[in-house]
Amino acid sequence: MNTNKSQTYNNETLVLHADQEWAKKEKGVSPAIYYSATFSAEDSAEFAEMAGTPLHPRYYTRYGNPVHERVNKIMADLEGTETALVTGSGMGAIASTILALVSAGDHVIAQTRHYMSTAKIMDEMLPRFGVEVTVVEQSEISAFEEAIRPNTKLIMLETPANPTLVITDLEAVVKVAKKQNIIVVADNTFASPLNQRPHDVGVDVVVHSATKYLGGHHDITAGVICTSTKLAEKIWDTHTSIGSVLSPMDAWLLLRGLRTLPLRMERINSNALALAEFLEEQPEIEKVYYPGLPSHPQHELAKKQMKGFGAVIAFAIKGDYNATNRFVSALKLSTNAVSLGGVDSLVVHTAAMWEGALTEEQMKTAGIPANFVRYSVGLEHIEDLQADIIQALREL
């Protein structure tokens, strides 16, 4: 249920009706797919207006598309921002945002734990372009404050963090940043706008990999940027140059996925909490990391800034790399595949997934031991998921 007075509807209604302005114009009960790269103008005056309007939905699909416009409206309402901008991937959203907001000579503060591609932007890409980056422990607010320099332009957050589910205190970081007029960007992918709204506590830009919960069916790659109109236009200008464009078909699939997001998140939240509690009871499990568990060191903070705790559970097996591999391979109901937040459960042996992309030092910084498992809980019946875990643990 929606408790934010700025929203006209509860979330269940919002995802179905926030874009009804377009439905009334098109007359179709189901949204149309505008599979056109370019759109016509009546005359030179209209053409000039189309070409000069940021995010125009009917000029050139790299700039915008009518289906993009509908998704943008729903996402802006879900996150409580003025507007939104879709991209071709979550990393397209993150890269477009960062590159639009920093320049050579600027300084960025990032977390020790980020999605691996975000970490590579911080560790490798930005320094090549003359942008300094300081990485801090995200659970220590004083670390953010101490890292600030006169040229600090941006703070990049991600909470819960991938894959260790460390929580960052959004409100506390925003308070530190606003004293110095520093822009705060938060990756909200692991929470979803149903479980957490960073903009409500002052985060300037909220980014998502819409490939995950928002699409919800493991069939698209997409990203979303939710922010003010002013920042969206600035980011859009960089985005059109980078070219991380969301196709009209994938935008339509994302729109369809959003229609069921509240229902899916309700089931995912309840399934994941029940499975996390179940895992804690298993003698073969060394440690379970899930913000919804009282055993999580930041459980109280998670309860403060989240309404639900999401699909992802991280846990360590009592065993080595090979034992962990046997366990993951023995699971029958969860597919051994990357990504998260879809209708069916996915599992990865985290060390196996990340060792090809990160250096040994980066793996250590990210806190990824050899016996670590990341499990994204889907919509299956909880008793079936529990039984599948039990039979796989026998392989240890």
SEVO-941550 format. One record per residue (C-alpha): residue number from 1; x, y, z. Coordinates in nm, 3 decimals, padded with zeros to 5 digits. Layout:
N
{pos:NUM c1:X c2:Y c3:Z} .
...
END
This chain:
396
{pos:1 c1:00.000 c2:00.000 c3:00.000} .
{pos:2 c1:00.117 c2:00.350 c3:-00.075} .
{pos:3 c1:00.186 c2:00.569 c3:00.229} .
{pos:4 c1:00.340 c2:00.859 c3:00.036} .
{pos:5 c1:00.097 c2:01.148 c3:00.012} .
{pos:6 c1:00.263 c2:01.280 c3:-00.303} .
{pos:7 c1:00.126 c2:00.982 c3:-00.497} .
{pos:8 c1:-00.229 c2:00.995 c3:-00.631} .
{pos:9 c1:-00.273 c2:00.616 c3:-00.624} .
{pos:10 c1:-00.149 c2:00.317 c3:-00.431} .
{pos:11 c1:00.129 c2:00.133 c3:-00.613} .
{pos:12 c1:-00.097 c2:-00.150 c3:-00.733} .
{pos:13 c1:-00.318 c2:00.106 c3:-00.909} .
{pos:14 c1:-00.035 c2:00.335 c3:-01.013} .
{pos:15 c1:00.141 c2:00.075 c3:-01.229} .
{pos:16 c1:-00.184 c2:00.014 c3:-01.417} .
{pos:17 c1:-00.314 c2:00.369 c3:-01.455} .
{pos:18 c1:-00.032 c2:00.625 c3:-01.425} .
{pos:19 c1:00.004 c2:00.622 c3:-01.805} .
{pos:20 c1:-00.366 c2:00.631 c3:-01.888} .
{pos:21 c1:-00.325 c2:00.971 c3:-02.056} .
{pos:22 c1:-00.160 c2:00.783 c3:-02.343} .
{pos:23 c1:-00.416 c2:00.503 c3:-02.338} .
{pos:24 c1:-00.694 c2:00.752 c3:-02.390} .
{pos:25 c1:-00.517 c2:00.900 c3:-02.692} .
{pos:26 c1:-00.433 c2:00.565 c3:-02.850} .
{pos:27 c1:-00.768 c2:00.398 c3:-02.770} .
{pos:28 c1:-00.597 c2:00.061 c3:-02.731} .
{pos:29 c1:-00.650 c2:-00.135 c3:-02.410} .
{pos:30 c1:-00.300 c2:-00.276 c3:-02.458} .
{pos:31 c1:-00.023 c2:-00.021 c3:-02.532} .
{pos:32 c1:00.096 c2:00.013 c3:-02.890} .
{pos:33 c1:00.456 c2:-00.069 c3:-02.983} .
{pos:34 c1:00.605 c2:00.216 c3:-03.184} .
{pos:35 c1:00.863 c2:00.029 c3:-03.390} .
{pos:36 c1:00.988 c2:00.333 c3:-03.578} .
{pos:37 c1:01.338 c2:00.475 c3:-03.563} .
{pos:38 c1:01.222 c2:00.817 c3:-03.674} .
{pos:39 c1:00.903 c2:01.028 c3:-03.675} .
{pos:40 c1:00.771 c2:01.286 c3:-03.918} .
{pos:41 c1:00.708 c2:01.658 c3:-03.870} .
{pos:42 c1:00.438 c2:01.871 c3:-04.034} .
{pos:43 c1:00.673 c2:02.160 c3:-04.111} .
{pos:44 c1:01.010 c2:02.316 c3:-04.028} .
{pos:45 c1:00.880 c2:02.481 c3:-03.712} .
{pos:46 c1:00.757 c2:02.152 c3:-03.569} .
{pos:47 c1:01.076 c2:01.978 c3:-03.677} .
{pos:48 c1:01.287 c2:02.239 c3:-03.495} .
{pos:49 c1:01.072 c2:02.198 c3:-03.184} .
{pos:50 c1:01.108 c2:01.820 c3:-03.194} .
{pos:51 c1:01.483 c2:01.833 c3:-03.249} .
{pos:52 c1:01.537 c2:02.077 c3:-02.964} .
{pos:53 c1:01.322 c2:01.910 c3:-02.697} .
{pos:54 c1:01.501 c2:01.673 c3:-02.457} .
{pos:55 c1:01.341 c2:01.326 c3:-02.431} .
{pos:56 c1:01.102 c2:01.409 c3:-02.716} .
{pos:57 c1:00.902 c2:01.087 c3:-02.775} .
{pos:58 c1:00.835 c2:01.140 c3:-03.146} .
{pos:59 c1:01.153 c2:01.267 c3:-03.310} .
{pos:60 c1:01.414 c2:00.986 c3:-03.319} .
{pos:61 c1:01.406 c2:00.676 c3:-03.100} .
{pos:62 c1:01.759 c2:00.733 c3:-02.970} .
{pos:63 c1:01.615 c2:01.052 c3:-02.819} .
{pos:64 c1:01.286 c2:00.899 c3:-02.704} .
{pos:65 c1:00.988 c2:00.689 c3:-02.807} .
{pos:66 c1:00.616 c2:00.687 c3:-02.715} .
{pos:67 c1:00.661 c2:00.359 c3:-02.525} .
{pos:68 c1:00.960 c2:00.507 c3:-02.338} .
{pos:69 c1:00.737 c2:00.797 c3:-02.237} .
{pos:70 c1:00.483 c2:00.566 c3:-02.072} .
{pos:71 c1:00.751 c2:00.375 c3:-01.879} .
{pos:72 c1:00.912 c2:00.703 c3:-01.771} .
{pos:73 c1:00.584 c2:00.826 c3:-01.626} .
{pos:74 c1:00.524 c2:00.511 c3:-01.419} .
{pos:75 c1:00.883 c2:00.495 c3:-01.294} .
{pos:76 c1:00.890 c2:00.862 c3:-01.194} .
{pos:77 c1:00.569 c2:00.812 c3:-00.997} .
{pos:78 c1:00.699 c2:00.494 c3:-00.830} .
{pos:79 c1:01.023 c2:00.665 c3:-00.722} .
{pos:80 c1:00.863 c2:01.001 c3:-00.643} .
{pos:81 c1:01.081 c2:01.200 c3:-00.885} .
{pos:82 c1:00.988 c2:01.465 c3:-01.141} .
{pos:83 c1:01.074 c2:01.249 c3:-01.438} .
{pos:84 c1:01.259 c2:00.939 c3:-01.556} .
{pos:85 c1:01.467 c2:00.822 c3:-01.850} .
{pos:86 c1:01.494 c2:00.465 c3:-01.980} .
{pos:87 c1:01.818 c2:00.321 c3:-02.118} .
{pos:88 c1:01.932 c2:00.004 c3:-02.289} .
{pos:89 c1:02.072 c2:-00.153 c3:-01.969} .
{pos:90 c1:02.129 c2:-00.087 c3:-01.602} .
{pos:91 c1:02.492 c2:-00.008 c3:-01.674} .
{pos:92 c1:02.376 c2:00.227 c3:-01.950} .
{pos:93 c1:02.182 c2:00.413 c3:-01.680} .
{pos:94 c1:02.477 c2:00.419 c3:-01.439} .
{pos:95 c1:02.741 c2:00.512 c3:-01.698} .
{pos:96 c1:02.525 c2:00.783 c3:-01.857} .
{pos:97 c1:02.454 c2:00.934 c3:-01.516} .
{pos:98 c1:02.813 c2:00.935 c3:-01.390} .
{pos:99 c1:02.967 c2:01.059 c3:-01.716} .
{pos:100 c1:02.708 c2:01.336 c3:-01.742} .
{pos:101 c1:02.769 c2:01.466 c3:-01.392} .
{pos:102 c1:03.149 c2:01.458 c3:-01.351} .
{pos:103 c1:03.440 c2:01.609 c3:-01.544} .
{pos:104 c1:03.818 c2:01.587 c3:-01.539} .
{pos:105 c1:03.946 c2:01.728 c3:-01.212} .
{pos:106 c1:03.638 c2:01.625 c3:-01.014} .
{pos:107 c1:03.636 c2:01.383 c3:-00.723} .
{pos:108 c1:03.388 c2:01.097 c3:-00.665} .
{pos:109 c1:03.320 c2:00.898 c3:-00.348} .
{pos:110 c1:03.210 c2:00.537 c3:-00.396} .
{pos:111 c1:03.145 c2:00.234 c3:-00.176} .
{pos:112 c1:03.374 c2:-00.062 c3:-00.115} .
{pos:113 c1:03.093 c2:-00.286 c3:-00.241} .
{pos:114 c1:02.928 c2:-00.216 c3:-00.574} .
{pos:115 c1:02.801 c2:-00.421 c3:-00.864} .
{pos:116 c1:03.118 c2:-00.536 c3:-01.040} .
{pos:117 c1:03.071 c2:-00.318 c3:-01.351} .
{pos:118 c1:03.008 c2:-00.012 c3:-01.137} .
{pos:119 c1:03.324 c2:-00.097 c3:-00.943} .
{pos:120 c1:03.519 c2:-00.114 c3:-01.269} .
{pos:121 c1:03.395 c2:00.233 c3:-01.369} .
{pos:122 c1:03.524 c2:00.364 c3:-01.036} .
{pos:123 c1:03.851 c2:00.169 c3:-01.035} .
{pos:124 c1:03.946 c2:00.187 c3:-01.402} .
{pos:125 c1:03.739 c2:00.418 c3:-01.624} .
{pos:126 c1:03.706 c2:00.739 c3:-01.423} .
{pos:127 c1:04.077 c2:00.764 c3:-01.335} .
{pos:128 c1:04.158 c2:00.737 c3:-01.709} .
{pos:129 c1:03.948 c2:01.049 c3:-01.766} .
{pos:130 c1:04.110 c2:01.249 c3:-01.487} .
{pos:131 c1:03.842 c2:01.191 c3:-01.224} .
{pos:132 c1:03.968 c2:01.097 c3:-00.878} .
{pos:133 c1:03.778 c2:00.828 c3:-00.685} .
{pos:134 c1:03.786 c2:00.750 c3:-00.314} .
{pos:135 c1:03.631 c2:00.421 c3:-00.201} .
{pos:136 c1:03.489 c2:00.408 c3:00.152} .
{pos:137 c1:03.327 c2:00.152 c3:00.378} .
{pos:138 c1:02.957 c2:00.222 c3:00.323} .
{pos:139 c1:02.846 c2:00.120 c3:00.671} .
{pos:140 c1:03.056 c2:00.400 c3:00.825} .
{pos:141 c1:02.902 c2:00.743 c3:00.769} .
{pos:142 c1:03.211 c2:00.915 c3:00.908} .
{pos:143 c1:03.410 c2:00.762 c3:00.622} .
{pos:144 c1:03.200 c2:00.954 c3:00.368} .
{pos:145 c1:03.245 c2:01.279 c3:00.556} .
{pos:146 c1:03.620 c2:01.231 c3:00.592} .
{pos:147 c1:03.657 c2:01.152 c3:00.221} .
{pos:148 c1:03.502 c2:01.480 c3:00.103} .
{pos:149 c1:03.737 c2:01.719 c3:-00.076} .
{pos:150 c1:03.682 c2:02.068 c3:-00.221} .
{pos:151 c1:03.641 c2:01.909 c3:-00.568} .
{pos:152 c1:03.402 c2:01.629 c3:-00.462} .
{pos:153 c1:03.119 c2:01.634 c3:-00.714} .
{pos:154 c1:02.931 c2:01.309 c3:-00.667} .
{pos:155 c1:02.871 c2:01.026 c3:-00.418} .
{pos:156 c1:02.772 c2:00.689 c3:-00.565} .
{pos:157 c1:02.567 c2:00.457 c3:-00.343} .
{pos:158 c1:02.416 c2:00.112 c3:-00.377} .
{pos:159 c1:02.196 c2:-00.039 c3:-00.107} .
{pos:160 c1:02.155 c2:-00.323 c3:-00.043} .
{pos:161 c1:02.495 c2:-00.377 c3:-00.202} .
{pos:162 c1:02.565 c2:-00.657 c3:-00.447} .
{pos:163 c1:02.641 c2:-00.931 c3:-00.350} .
{pos:164 c1:02.698 c2:-00.902 c3:00.027} .
{pos:165 c1:02.377 c2:-00.711 c3:00.110} .
{pos:166 c1:02.551 c2:-00.445 c3:00.316} .
{pos:167 c1:02.315 c2:-00.152 c3:00.384} .
{pos:168 c1:02.404 c2:00.214 c3:00.333} .
{pos:169 c1:02.226 c2:00.473 c3:00.548} .
{pos:170 c1:02.080 c2:00.686 c3:00.269} .
{pos:171 c1:01.947 c2:00.966 c3:00.485} .
{pos:172 c1:02.275 c2:01.003 c3:00.675} .
{pos:173 c1:02.486 c2:01.017 c3:00.359} .
{pos:174 c1:02.250 c2:01.272 c3:00.202} .
{pos:175 c1:02.286 c2:01.497 c3:00.508} .
{pos:176 c1:02.664 c2:01.483 c3:00.475} .
{pos:177 c1:02.652 c2:01.549 c3:00.100} .
{pos:178 c1:02.406 c2:01.839 c3:00.108} .
{pos:179 c1:02.631 c2:02.041 c3:00.338} .
{pos:180 c1:02.874 c2:02.059 c3:00.044} .
{pos:181 c1:02.620 c2:02.060 c3:-00.246} .
{pos:182 c1:02.740 c2:01.718 c3:-00.361} .
{pos:183 c1:02.514 c2:01.518 c3:-00.593} .
{pos:184 c1:02.407 c2:01.179 c3:-00.454} .
{pos:185 c1:02.329 c2:00.889 c3:-00.689} .
{pos:186 c1:02.182 c2:00.563 c3:-00.556} .
{pos:187 c1:02.151 c2:00.230 c3:-00.732} .
{pos:188 c1:01.814 c2:00.100 c3:-00.609} .
{pos:189 c1:01.815 c2:-00.222 c3:-00.813} .
{pos:190 c1:01.843 c2:-00.464 c3:-00.520} .
{pos:191 c1:01.553 c2:-00.301 c3:-00.335} .
{pos:192 c1:01.310 c2:-00.191 c3:-00.610} .
{pos:193 c1:01.094 c2:00.123 c3:-00.572} .
{pos:194 c1:00.837 c2:-00.089 c3:-00.389} .
{pos:195 c1:01.079 c2:-00.165 c3:-00.105} .
{pos:196 c1:01.279 c2:00.159 c3:-00.094} .
{pos:197 c1:01.248 c2:00.516 c3:-00.226} .
{pos:198 c1:01.586 c2:00.692 c3:-00.198} .
{pos:199 c1:01.455 c2:01.020 c3:-00.341} .
{pos:200 c1:01.225 c2:01.054 c3:-00.038} .
{pos:201 c1:01.532 c2:01.117 c3:00.180} .
{pos:202 c1:01.701 c2:01.350 c3:-00.068} .
{pos:203 c1:01.894 c2:01.129 c3:-00.311} .
{pos:204 c1:01.925 c2:01.328 c3:-00.635} .
{pos:205 c1:01.936 c2:01.046 c3:-00.890} .
{pos:206 c1:01.798 c2:00.693 c3:-00.851} .
{pos:207 c1:01.912 c2:00.431 c3:-01.103} .
{pos:208 c1:01.787 c2:00.080 c3:-01.173} .
{pos:209 c1:01.878 c2:-00.220 c3:-01.375} .
{pos:210 c1:01.525 c2:-00.276 c3:-01.507} .
{pos:211 c1:01.647 c2:-00.616 c3:-01.626} .
{pos:212 c1:01.576 c2:-00.731 c3:-01.269} .
{pos:213 c1:01.255 c2:-00.673 c3:-01.070} .
{pos:214 c1:01.103 c2:-00.410 c3:-01.298} .
{pos:215 c1:01.097 c2:-00.630 c3:-01.608} .
{pos:216 c1:01.062 c2:-00.934 c3:-01.387} .
{pos:217 c1:01.072 c2:-01.216 c3:-01.644} .
{pos:218 c1:01.440 c2:-01.254 c3:-01.743} .
{pos:219 c1:01.359 c2:-01.151 c3:-02.100} .
{pos:220 c1:01.485 c2:-00.792 c3:-02.136} .
{pos:221 c1:01.794 c2:-00.583 c3:-02.069} .
{pos:222 c1:01.702 c2:-00.229 c3:-01.963} .
{pos:223 c1:01.784 c2:00.054 c3:-01.725} .
{pos:224 c1:01.601 c2:00.349 c3:-01.572} .
{pos:225 c1:01.719 c2:00.684 c3:-01.434} .
{pos:226 c1:01.477 c2:00.867 c3:-01.201} .
{pos:227 c1:01.556 c2:01.228 c3:-01.112} .
{pos:228 c1:01.463 c2:01.595 c3:-01.150} .
{pos:229 c1:01.378 c2:01.741 c3:-01.490} .
{pos:230 c1:01.694 c2:01.954 c3:-01.481} .
{pos:231 c1:01.930 c2:01.662 c3:-01.414} .
{pos:232 c1:01.739 c2:01.431 c3:-01.650} .
{pos:233 c1:01.795 c2:01.669 c3:-01.940} .
{pos:234 c1:02.165 c2:01.689 c3:-01.861} .
{pos:235 c1:02.196 c2:01.309 c3:-01.835} .
{pos:236 c1:01.982 c2:01.260 c3:-02.147} .
{pos:237 c1:02.227 c2:01.474 c3:-02.346} .
{pos:238 c1:02.511 c2:01.237 c3:-02.254} .
{pos:239 c1:02.288 c2:00.931 c3:-02.293} .
{pos:240 c1:02.204 c2:01.017 c3:-02.655} .
{pos:241 c1:02.575 c2:01.045 c3:-02.734} .
{pos:242 c1:02.661 c2:00.715 c3:-02.566} .
{pos:243 c1:02.368 c2:00.552 c3:-02.743} .
{pos:244 c1:02.245 c2:00.313 c3:-02.476} .
{pos:245 c1:01.900 c2:00.303 c3:-02.632} .
{pos:246 c1:01.612 c2:00.084 c3:-02.516} .
{pos:247 c1:01.435 c2:-00.076 c3:-02.810} .
{pos:248 c1:01.059 c2:-00.016 c3:-02.846} .
{pos:249 c1:00.992 c2:-00.389 c3:-02.799} .
{pos:250 c1:01.195 c2:-00.409 c3:-02.479} .
{pos:251 c1:01.031 c2:-00.089 c3:-02.355} .
{pos:252 c1:00.693 c2:-00.252 c3:-02.417} .
{pos:253 c1:00.800 c2:-00.566 c3:-02.227} .
{pos:254 c1:00.924 c2:-00.347 c3:-01.942} .
{pos:255 c1:00.590 c2:-00.166 c3:-01.937} .
{pos:256 c1:00.411 c2:-00.501 c3:-01.918} .
{pos:257 c1:00.645 c2:-00.617 c3:-01.640} .
{pos:258 c1:00.572 c2:-00.306 c3:-01.435} .
{pos:259 c1:00.201 c2:-00.388 c3:-01.436} .
{pos:260 c1:00.258 c2:-00.685 c3:-01.204} .
{pos:261 c1:00.551 c2:-00.548 c3:-01.001} .
{pos:262 c1:00.357 c2:-00.491 c3:-00.674} .
{pos:263 c1:00.209 c2:-00.841 c3:-00.681} .
{pos:264 c1:00.543 c2:-01.002 c3:-00.761} .
{pos:265 c1:00.731 c2:-00.806 c3:-00.496} .
{pos:266 c1:00.481 c2:-00.903 c3:-00.227} .
{pos:267 c1:00.539 c2:-01.273 c3:-00.297} .
{pos:268 c1:00.913 c2:-01.235 c3:-00.348} .
{pos:269 c1:00.955 c2:-01.050 c3:-00.017} .
{pos:270 c1:00.763 c2:-01.312 c3:00.179} .
{pos:271 c1:00.935 c2:-01.606 c3:00.006} .
{pos:272 c1:01.284 c2:-01.464 c3:00.058} .
{pos:273 c1:01.234 c2:-01.389 c3:00.427} .
{pos:274 c1:01.093 c2:-01.737 c3:00.489} .
{pos:275 c1:01.379 c2:-01.900 c3:00.298} .
{pos:276 c1:01.642 c2:-01.692 c3:00.479} .
{pos:277 c1:01.498 c2:-01.798 c3:00.815} .
{pos:278 c1:01.497 c2:-02.159 c3:00.694} .
{pos:279 c1:01.861 c2:-02.141 c3:00.582} .
{pos:280 c1:01.969 c2:-02.013 c3:00.923} .
{pos:281 c1:01.834 c2:-02.335 c3:01.075} .
{pos:282 c1:02.040 c2:-02.565 c3:00.849} .
{pos:283 c1:02.361 c2:-02.701 c3:01.011} .
{pos:284 c1:02.538 c2:-02.714 c3:00.672} .
{pos:285 c1:02.508 c2:-02.334 c3:00.632} .
{pos:286 c1:02.785 c2:-02.129 c3:00.788} .
{pos:287 c1:02.628 c2:-01.782 c3:00.763} .
{pos:288 c1:02.321 c2:-01.620 c3:00.609} .
{pos:289 c1:02.316 c2:-01.257 c3:00.493} .
{pos:290 c1:01.969 c2:-01.106 c3:00.451} .
{pos:291 c1:01.860 c2:-00.759 c3:00.570} .
{pos:292 c1:01.526 c2:-00.896 c3:00.691} .
{pos:293 c1:01.692 c2:-01.123 c3:00.947} .
{pos:294 c1:01.752 c2:-00.994 c3:01.302} .
{pos:295 c1:02.100 c2:-01.151 c3:01.271} .
{pos:296 c1:02.193 c2:-00.906 c3:00.995} .
{pos:297 c1:02.423 c2:-00.646 c3:01.157} .
{pos:298 c1:02.223 c2:-00.362 c3:00.998} .
{pos:299 c1:01.876 c2:-00.505 c3:01.044} .
{pos:300 c1:01.745 c2:-00.201 c3:01.231} .
{pos:301 c1:01.869 c2:00.035 c3:00.960} .
{pos:302 c1:01.716 c2:-00.188 c3:00.693} .
{pos:303 c1:01.380 c2:-00.177 c3:00.872} .
{pos:304 c1:01.405 c2:00.202 c3:00.893} .
{pos:305 c1:01.460 c2:00.269 c3:00.523} .
{pos:306 c1:01.303 c2:-00.037 c3:00.357} .
{pos:307 c1:00.945 c2:-00.163 c3:00.340} .
{pos:308 c1:01.053 c2:-00.510 c3:00.229} .
{pos:309 c1:01.390 c2:-00.677 c3:00.187} .
{pos:310 c1:01.389 c2:-00.817 c3:-00.166} .
{pos:311 c1:01.471 c2:-01.143 c3:-00.339} .
{pos:312 c1:01.843 c2:-01.181 c3:-00.281} .
{pos:313 c1:01.985 c2:-01.396 c3:-00.003} .
{pos:314 c1:02.359 c2:-01.444 c3:00.032} .
{pos:315 c1:02.494 c2:-01.734 c3:00.234} .
{pos:316 c1:02.814 c2:-01.925 c3:00.296} .
{pos:317 c1:02.830 c2:-02.304 c3:00.278} .
{pos:318 c1:03.029 c2:-02.502 c3:00.534} .
{pos:319 c1:03.281 c2:-02.620 c3:00.281} .
{pos:320 c1:03.530 c2:-02.512 c3:00.018} .
{pos:321 c1:03.495 c2:-02.392 c3:-00.342} .
{pos:322 c1:03.428 c2:-02.745 c3:-00.472} .
{pos:323 c1:03.165 c2:-02.823 c3:-00.208} .
{pos:324 c1:02.987 c2:-02.498 c3:-00.290} .
{pos:325 c1:02.994 c2:-02.585 c3:-00.658} .
{pos:326 c1:02.838 c2:-02.927 c3:-00.584} .
{pos:327 c1:02.560 c2:-02.765 c3:-00.384} .
{pos:328 c1:02.475 c2:-02.509 c3:-00.655} .
{pos:329 c1:02.485 c2:-02.775 c3:-00.928} .
{pos:330 c1:02.248 c2:-03.000 c3:-00.730} .
{pos:331 c1:01.969 c2:-02.744 c3:-00.702} .
{pos:332 c1:01.675 c2:-02.831 c3:-00.929} .
{pos:333 c1:01.431 c2:-02.541 c3:-00.892} .
{pos:334 c1:01.679 c2:-02.253 c3:-00.918} .
{pos:335 c1:01.863 c2:-02.198 c3:-01.243} .
{pos:336 c1:02.239 c2:-02.149 c3:-01.225} .
{pos:337 c1:02.242 c2:-01.810 c3:-01.395} .
{pos:338 c1:02.323 c2:-01.445 c3:-01.332} .
{pos:339 c1:02.065 c2:-01.172 c3:-01.264} .
{pos:340 c1:01.788 c2:-01.156 c3:-01.005} .
{pos:341 c1:01.437 c2:-01.039 c3:-00.933} .
{pos:342 c1:01.250 c2:-01.252 c3:-01.187} .
{pos:343 c1:00.952 c2:-01.481 c3:-01.157} .
{pos:344 c1:01.168 c2:-01.791 c3:-01.106} .
{pos:345 c1:01.460 c2:-01.846 c3:-00.872} .
{pos:346 c1:01.820 c2:-01.806 c3:-00.984} .
{pos:347 c1:02.142 c2:-01.904 c3:-00.806} .
{pos:348 c1:02.510 c2:-01.833 c3:-00.859} .
{pos:349 c1:02.829 c2:-01.953 c3:-00.696} .
{pos:350 c1:02.947 c2:-01.597 c3:-00.642} .
{pos:351 c1:03.320 c2:-01.662 c3:-00.649} .
{pos:352 c1:03.283 c2:-01.849 c3:-00.979} .
{pos:353 c1:03.081 c2:-01.566 c3:-01.129} .
{pos:354 c1:03.308 c2:-01.281 c3:-01.026} .
{pos:355 c1:03.656 c2:-01.431 c3:-01.049} .
{pos:356 c1:03.667 c2:-01.383 c3:-01.426} .
{pos:357 c1:03.570 c2:-01.015 c3:-01.403} .
{pos:358 c1:03.752 c2:-00.893 c3:-01.093} .
{pos:359 c1:04.109 c2:-00.912 c3:-00.972} .
{pos:360 c1:04.194 c2:-01.105 c3:-00.655} .
{pos:361 c1:04.228 c2:-00.774 c3:-00.470} .
{pos:362 c1:03.889 c2:-00.652 c3:-00.595} .
{pos:363 c1:03.733 c2:-00.983 c3:-00.488} .
{pos:364 c1:03.878 c2:-00.940 c3:-00.141} .
{pos:365 c1:03.754 c2:-00.580 c3:-00.120} .
{pos:366 c1:03.407 c2:-00.690 c3:-00.228} .
{pos:367 c1:03.403 c2:-00.952 c3:00.049} .
{pos:368 c1:03.351 c2:-01.258 c3:-00.170} .
{pos:369 c1:03.485 c2:-01.584 c3:-00.019} .
{pos:370 c1:03.509 c2:-01.913 c3:-00.210} .
{pos:371 c1:03.206 c2:-02.066 c3:-00.036} .
{pos:372 c1:02.966 c2:-01.779 c3:-00.107} .
{pos:373 c1:02.627 c2:-01.830 c3:-00.275} .
{pos:374 c1:02.385 c2:-01.566 c3:-00.405} .
{pos:375 c1:02.028 c2:-01.687 c3:-00.432} .
{pos:376 c1:01.750 c2:-01.481 c3:-00.594} .
{pos:377 c1:01.415 c2:-01.609 c3:-00.474} .
{pos:378 c1:01.129 c2:-01.628 c3:-00.723} .
{pos:379 c1:00.756 c2:-01.700 c3:-00.706} .
{pos:380 c1:00.773 c2:-02.075 c3:-00.648} .
{pos:381 c1:00.597 c2:-02.224 c3:-00.346} .
{pos:382 c1:00.817 c2:-02.180 c3:-00.041} .
{pos:383 c1:00.788 c2:-02.546 c3:00.065} .
{pos:384 c1:00.921 c2:-02.659 c3:-00.273} .
{pos:385 c1:01.216 c2:-02.421 c3:-00.249} .
{pos:386 c1:01.297 c2:-02.545 c3:00.100} .
{pos:387 c1:01.283 c2:-02.909 c3:-00.009} .
{pos:388 c1:01.513 c2:-02.833 c3:-00.300} .
{pos:389 c1:01.767 c2:-02.673 c3:-00.066} .
{pos:390 c1:01.759 c2:-02.980 c3:00.161} .
{pos:391 c1:01.827 c2:-03.226 c3:-00.121} .
{pos:392 c1:02.112 c2:-03.011 c3:-00.256} .
{pos:393 c1:02.276 c2:-02.985 c3:00.088} .
{pos:394 c1:02.306 c2:-03.364 c3:00.088} .
{pos:395 c1:02.567 c2:-03.326 c3:-00.188} .
{pos:396 c1:02.811 c2:-03.161 c3:00.053} .
END
